[in-house]
Amino acid sequence: MPARQFPDGRGAYLQLEEIEGVLYPVYHDHIEQQLQDVRQLHVRDDDVILCTYPKAGTHWVWEVLTMLRRRSSTYCPDMKRTAMLENVDLDLVRSQPSPRVLNTHLLPRALPAGTWNSRARLVVFHRNPKDTVVSLYNMARQVSYNKFKSAFEGCFEGYADLFLKGTVPHGSWFDYVRAWEEVRSHVQPGRLYVGHYEDMHRDPVGEVSRLAAFLDIDASAELCRQIADACSFHKLKAASGAKRGAQDQGIWKPNATGIFRKGQVGDWKNWMTLEMSAAFDTAFNQRLHGLNIHFTFD
């Protein structure tokens, strides 16, 4: 299906591709086939699949998980995207030795069909919607249209409106959170971990320790501290920049900050008016009504 333009009502638009009712960024020309192939991908029992909505700390948590799996605080030499289901040649994923740490922004229903009958562990991380939309907007403004057809040239207010409508890459944040909350009751005990960006930011050592326990990894307090330190924002940003090199050629506009911008909780206060914040609060209360889930906004 050809990509469609979703106007923000202020003269700008996002270009997205709709597949089975979900909006996807225009990664490449074969996203529909890619999604079909993902459904057929064999899931190994010792896989860990990191599942996040965009800008929820995916790079951060993925690096932590790879370190825990290797019992080392050294950075993984590979890029996160080499294990991203919807945006990589799946032969690369198949060729990776066990144990793999895969990652995706896909909804639960779009994961490999064998996920649910396997013993693979699922790690889900959420981030509050206000900081998420700020981070998404800044990324969309900085990527090069020549490489990423879902770049955005409009203002923050316009992007925030699109976000509330769910007409942004990977669709509605609210639908994503609700989908994973509905999955919780159907997954075998010990297979699903739900974490929050804000908790990782507040207590990184504790969160690393909890992830280690979930993965049945006997990680010492010192190793957890070393991993948390290596994955602190500024150190991980520097390490990621060193790894990217030529692989990111042409993806970003000149002088772009790249994937890592501020790594803060509550930066939305520097972007949103009281009226915008209230609109997000209303949407949050309406769209997630009835769910036993808590988010931190500052």
C-alpha positions as CSV (number, residue, x, y, z in Angstrom):
1,M,0.0,0.0,0.0
2,P,1.4,3.4,-0.9
3,A,2.4,5.8,1.8
4,R,-0.2,8.5,2.8
5,Q,0.2,12.0,4.0
6,F,-1.3,12.9,7.4
7,P,-1.5,16.7,7.7
8,D,-1.1,18.5,11.0
9,G,-3.5,21.3,10.1
10,R,-0.7,23.8,10.1
11,G,0.8,23.2,6.7
12,A,3.1,20.2,7.6
13,Y,2.5,16.5,7.4
14,L,3.8,13.1,8.2
15,Q,4.2,10.4,5.6
16,L,3.2,7.0,6.8
17,E,2.2,3.6,5.5
18,E,-0.9,1.9,6.9
19,I,-0.8,-1.9,7.2
20,E,-3.5,-3.9,8.9
21,G,-4.8,-0.8,10.7
22,V,-1.4,0.3,12.0
23,L,0.7,3.3,10.8
24,Y,4.3,2.6,10.1
25,P,7.2,4.9,9.2
26,V,8.5,4.5,5.7
27,Y,11.6,2.6,6.6
28,H,12.0,1.0,3.1
29,D,10.0,-0.1,0.1
30,H,9.1,-3.5,1.4
31,I,7.7,-2.9,4.9
32,E,4.6,-5.0,4.3
33,Q,6.6,-8.0,3.2
34,Q,9.0,-7.4,6.2
35,L,6.1,-7.6,8.6
36,Q,4.9,-10.9,7.0
37,D,8.4,-12.3,7.3
38,V,8.6,-11.2,11.0
39,R,5.5,-13.2,11.7
40,Q,7.2,-16.3,10.3
41,L,10.5,-15.8,12.1
42,H,11.5,-18.6,14.4
43,V,11.8,-17.6,18.0
44,R,14.3,-19.4,20.2
45,D,13.5,-20.3,23.8
46,D,16.5,-18.3,25.0
47,D,15.6,-15.2,23.1
48,V,14.9,-11.9,24.9
49,I,12.7,-9.6,22.9
50,L,12.7,-5.9,24.0
51,C,9.4,-4.3,23.1
52,T,8.9,-0.5,23.2
53,Y,7.0,2.3,21.7
54,P,9.5,4.6,19.9
55,K,11.6,6.9,22.2
56,A,11.0,4.9,25.4
57,G,14.7,4.2,26.0
58,T,15.0,1.3,23.5
59,H,18.8,1.8,22.9
60,W,19.4,2.3,26.6
61,V,17.6,-0.9,27.7
62,W,18.9,-2.9,24.8
63,E,22.5,-2.1,25.8
64,V,21.7,-3.1,29.4
65,L,20.2,-6.4,28.3
66,T,23.1,-7.3,26.1
67,M,25.6,-6.5,28.9
68,L,23.6,-8.7,31.3
69,R,23.5,-11.5,28.9
70,R,27.3,-11.3,28.5
71,R,27.9,-10.7,32.2
72,S,30.1,-7.7,31.2
73,S,29.8,-3.9,31.2
74,T,31.6,-3.6,27.9
75,Y,29.5,-2.2,25.0
76,C,28.1,-4.6,22.5
77,P,30.0,-4.1,19.2
78,D,26.8,-4.4,17.2
79,M,24.2,-1.7,16.6
80,K,20.8,-2.1,18.1
81,R,19.3,-1.9,14.7
82,T,21.0,-5.2,13.7
83,A,18.5,-6.9,15.9
84,M,15.4,-4.7,15.2
85,L,12.8,-7.0,13.7
86,E,11.0,-4.6,11.4
87,N,14.0,-2.7,10.1
88,V,16.8,-5.2,9.3
89,D,17.5,-8.1,7.0
90,L,16.1,-11.0,9.0
91,D,18.9,-13.2,7.8
92,L,21.1,-11.1,10.1
93,V,18.7,-11.9,12.9
94,R,18.7,-15.6,12.1
95,S,22.5,-15.8,11.9
96,Q,23.0,-14.3,15.4
97,P,24.2,-16.8,17.9
98,S,22.2,-17.5,21.0
99,P,21.3,-16.0,23.3
100,R,19.9,-13.1,21.2
101,V,18.6,-9.8,22.4
102,L,16.1,-8.7,19.8
103,N,14.1,-5.5,19.8
104,T,11.0,-4.0,18.2
105,H,8.4,-1.3,18.2
106,L,5.7,-3.7,16.9
107,L,2.4,-4.3,18.7
108,P,2.0,-7.7,20.4
109,R,-0.1,-9.1,17.6
110,A,2.6,-8.3,15.0
111,L,5.4,-10.2,16.8
112,P,6.6,-13.6,15.4
113,A,3.7,-16.0,15.7
114,G,5.9,-18.5,17.6
115,T,6.6,-16.0,20.4
116,W,3.7,-17.0,22.5
117,N,4.3,-20.8,22.5
118,S,8.1,-20.4,23.1
119,R,9.9,-19.7,26.4
120,A,11.4,-16.5,25.1
121,R,11.4,-13.6,27.6
122,L,9.6,-10.3,26.8
123,V,10.9,-7.1,28.2
124,V,8.5,-4.2,27.7
125,F,9.4,-0.6,28.6
126,H,7.1,2.4,28.6
127,R,7.7,6.1,28.9
128,N,5.2,8.8,29.8
129,P,3.5,10.2,26.7
130,K,4.5,13.9,27.2
131,D,8.2,13.2,27.2
132,T,7.7,10.6,24.4
133,V,6.1,13.1,22.1
134,V,8.8,15.7,22.7
135,S,11.5,13.2,22.0
136,L,9.7,11.9,18.9
137,Y,9.2,15.4,17.5
138,N,12.9,16.3,17.9
139,M,13.9,13.1,16.2
140,A,11.4,13.6,13.3
141,R,12.8,17.1,12.8
142,Q,16.4,16.0,12.7
143,V,16.3,13.0,10.4
144,S,17.0,13.4,6.7
145,Y,14.0,13.0,4.4
146,N,16.3,11.4,1.8
147,K,16.8,8.5,4.2
148,F,13.7,8.5,6.3
149,K,10.4,9.5,4.5
150,S,8.6,10.0,7.8
151,A,10.6,13.1,8.7
152,F,8.6,16.1,9.8
153,E,9.1,19.8,9.0
154,G,6.4,21.4,11.1
155,C,6.0,22.8,14.6
156,F,5.7,21.0,17.9
157,E,2.1,21.9,18.4
158,G,1.3,20.3,15.1
159,Y,3.2,17.1,15.9
160,A,1.5,16.9,19.3
161,D,-1.9,17.0,17.6
162,L,-0.9,14.2,15.3
163,F,0.4,12.2,18.4
164,L,-2.9,12.6,20.2
165,K,-4.7,11.3,17.0
166,G,-2.4,8.4,16.7
167,T,-1.2,9.5,13.3
168,V,2.5,9.1,14.0
169,P,5.0,6.4,13.3
170,H,3.8,3.1,14.9
171,G,0.4,4.6,15.6
172,S,-1.2,5.5,18.9
173,W,0.9,5.5,22.1
174,F,-2.3,4.8,24.0
175,D,-3.2,1.8,21.9
176,Y,0.3,0.4,22.4
177,V,0.2,0.7,26.2
178,R,-3.3,-0.8,26.3
179,A,-2.3,-3.7,24.0
180,W,0.6,-4.7,26.3
181,E,-1.6,-4.4,29.4
182,E,-4.1,-6.7,27.8
183,V,-1.4,-9.3,27.0
184,R,-0.2,-9.5,30.6
185,S,-3.0,-11.8,31.7
186,H,-2.3,-14.3,28.9
187,V,1.5,-14.7,29.2
188,Q,3.0,-17.4,31.4
189,P,4.4,-16.2,34.7
190,G,8.0,-15.2,34.5
191,R,8.0,-14.4,30.8
192,L,7.0,-10.8,30.7
193,Y,8.7,-7.8,32.4
194,V,7.2,-4.4,32.3
195,G,9.5,-1.5,33.2
196,H,9.4,2.3,32.9
197,Y,11.9,4.8,31.5
198,E,11.4,7.0,34.5
199,D,12.2,4.2,37.0
200,M,15.4,3.4,35.1
201,H,16.3,7.1,35.2
202,R,15.6,7.3,39.0
203,D,17.2,4.1,40.1
204,P,19.4,2.7,37.3
205,V,21.3,0.2,39.5
206,G,18.1,-1.1,41.0
207,E,16.5,-1.5,37.6
208,V,19.5,-3.3,36.2
209,S,19.3,-5.7,39.2
210,R,15.6,-6.3,38.6
211,L,16.2,-7.1,35.0
212,A,19.0,-9.5,35.9
213,A,16.7,-11.3,38.3
214,F,14.0,-11.5,35.7
215,L,16.5,-13.1,33.2
216,D,17.7,-15.5,35.9
217,I,21.2,-14.0,35.7
218,D,23.3,-14.1,38.8
219,A,24.7,-10.6,38.5
220,S,26.6,-9.2,41.5
221,A,25.8,-5.8,42.9
222,E,29.1,-4.6,41.5
223,L,28.3,-5.8,38.0
224,C,24.9,-4.1,38.1
225,R,26.6,-0.9,39.3
226,Q,29.2,-1.1,36.5
227,I,26.5,-1.7,33.8
228,A,24.3,1.2,35.1
229,D,27.4,3.4,35.0
230,A,28.4,2.4,31.5
231,C,24.8,3.0,30.4
232,S,24.5,6.4,31.9
233,F,23.2,8.9,29.4
234,H,26.4,10.7,28.5
235,K,28.6,7.6,28.4
236,L,26.1,5.6,26.3
237,K,25.6,8.6,23.9
238,A,29.4,8.8,23.4
239,A,29.7,5.0,22.9
240,S,26.8,4.9,20.5
241,G,28.3,7.8,18.5
242,A,31.5,5.9,18.2
243,K,29.7,2.7,17.0
244,R,27.5,4.5,14.5
245,G,30.1,6.0,12.2
246,A,29.5,5.3,8.6
247,Q,26.4,3.2,9.4
248,D,24.4,6.4,10.0
249,Q,25.7,8.1,6.9
250,G,23.0,10.4,5.5
251,I,20.3,9.5,8.1
252,W,20.6,12.7,10.1
253,K,20.6,16.4,9.0
254,P,23.9,18.3,9.7
255,N,24.4,19.1,13.4
256,A,21.7,16.8,14.5
257,T,21.9,15.4,18.0
258,G,21.0,11.9,16.8
259,I,19.2,9.3,18.8
260,F,20.4,10.6,22.2
261,R,19.2,14.2,22.9
262,K,18.7,15.0,26.6
263,G,17.6,11.8,28.3
264,Q,15.6,13.6,30.9
265,V,12.3,13.1,32.7
266,G,10.0,16.1,32.6
267,D,11.5,18.0,29.7
268,W,8.0,18.2,28.3
269,K,7.5,21.2,30.7
270,N,9.8,23.2,28.4
271,W,7.6,22.5,25.4
272,M,4.0,22.2,26.4
273,T,1.6,25.0,27.3
274,L,-0.9,24.4,30.1
275,E,-3.6,23.8,27.5
276,M,-1.5,21.2,25.7
277,S,-0.6,19.5,28.9
278,A,-4.3,19.4,29.9
279,A,-5.2,17.8,26.5
280,F,-2.7,15.1,27.1
281,D,-4.0,14.5,30.6
282,T,-7.6,14.2,29.3
283,A,-6.5,11.7,26.6
284,F,-4.5,9.7,29.1
285,N,-7.4,9.4,31.5
286,Q,-9.9,8.5,28.8
287,R,-7.8,6.2,26.7
288,L,-6.2,4.2,29.6
289,H,-9.3,4.2,31.8
290,G,-9.6,1.0,33.8
291,L,-5.9,0.0,33.5
292,N,-3.9,-0.6,36.6
293,I,-0.8,1.3,35.4
294,H,1.1,4.3,36.7
295,F,3.3,6.8,34.9
296,T,5.7,9.4,36.3
297,F,5.7,12.7,34.5
298,D,8.5,14.6,36.4
